[in-house]
Amino acid sequence: MIVAVAVAPPPPAPPARVLVMADEWSLVPSRIVLRAGAAIVQLANVGEDDHDLLLRRLDAKGKPAGPATRIGPLRPDTRGEARLRLRIGRYRLVCTLGDHASRGMVTTLRVRAR
């Protein structure tokens, strides 16, 4: 007797997630390495000023490459998010409001293969 069993393909992996906390004058990500593919990037403004987050992939020389994704600007005690697909590489995260970037609101996220 031959018994055939249908096996469903495994469900797709859930999106990678990172929560970036914005405060005067820092951006602190919950992790600095994500896997490539679907991702949810959240920005939580825990500071007293408005903040935003610009996320842009960098080329091998550290120069901006490709389109940017922006979250915000957000008022204090609010949260926003972006859903996107991340490619392997490094991404610069920066608050673009006023002089926030020059005061330290810049960080880097690395994206690795699955």
C-alpha positions in Angstrom: 0.0 0.0 0.0 1.3 3.4 -0.9 0.2 6.4 1.2 0.7 9.9 -0.2 0.8 12.7 2.2 0.6 16.3 1.0 3.0 18.5 2.7 2.3 22.3 2.7 5.3 24.5 2.0 6.5 26.3 5.1 4.9 29.7 5.8 7.0 32.7 4.8 9.3 34.2 7.4 7.7 37.1 9.3 9.2 40.5 8.6 12.4 41.5 10.4 11.7 44.3 12.9 13.7 47.1 14.4 12.5 49.8 16.9 14.5 53.0 16.8 14.2 55.2 19.9 14.6 58.9 19.3 15.6 61.2 22.1 17.7 64.3 22.5 20.3 63.8 20.8 20.4 60.1 19.9 18.9 57.3 17.8 19.1 54.0 19.6 18.0 50.9 17.5 16.7 47.8 19.3 19.2 45.8 17.0 21.9 46.8 14.6 21.7 43.7 12.3 18.6 42.6 10.4 18.1 39.9 7.8 17.4 40.9 4.2 13.8 40.9 2.9 10.6 42.2 4.4 11.1 44.5 7.3 9.2 46.8 9.7 11.1 49.8 10.9 9.5 51.6 13.8 10.4 55.0 15.2 9.4 55.9 18.8 9.8 59.5 19.7 10.6 59.5 23.5 12.2 62.9 23.4 10.8 66.4 24.0 11.3 67.7 20.5 9.8 66.5 17.1 12.0 63.8 15.4 11.9 62.0 12.1 13.9 59.1 10.6 15.4 58.9 7.2 16.6 55.4 6.2 18.9 55.1 3.2 21.1 52.3 1.8 24.8 53.1 1.5 27.1 51.9 -1.3 30.5 50.3 -0.7 32.1 53.8 -0.3 29.5 54.9 2.3 27.6 57.2 -0.1 23.8 57.2 -0.3 22.5 54.6 -2.9 18.9 54.3 -4.0 15.7 55.7 -2.6 15.2 56.8 0.9 12.4 55.9 3.3 11.2 58.5 5.8 9.1 58.1 9.0 7.7 61.2 10.5 8.2 63.9 11.7 6.7 62.7 14.9 5.6 64.7 17.9 6.9 63.6 21.4 5.4 60.4 22.8 4.3 59.1 19.4 5.3 56.2 17.1 5.4 55.6 13.4 6.5 52.8 11.1 7.5 51.9 7.6 7.2 48.5 5.9 9.8 47.9 3.3 12.1 45.3 1.7 15.7 45.6 2.7 18.6 44.5 0.5 21.9 43.2 1.9 24.2 46.1 2.9 24.5 49.0 5.3 21.8 51.6 5.9 22.2 55.1 7.4 19.5 56.2 9.8 19.3 59.9 10.6 17.0 62.5 12.0 16.8 65.2 9.4 15.1 67.9 11.5 17.1 71.0 12.4 20.7 70.3 13.6 19.7 66.9 15.1 22.1 64.9 12.8 25.1 67.1 13.7 24.2 66.6 17.4 24.4 62.8 17.1 21.1 61.6 15.8 22.8 59.2 13.3 23.3 55.5 13.4 23.9 52.5 11.1 21.9 49.4 10.4 23.5 46.3 8.8 21.4 43.9 6.6 22.7 40.4 6.1 21.5 37.4 4.0 18.7 35.4 5.4 
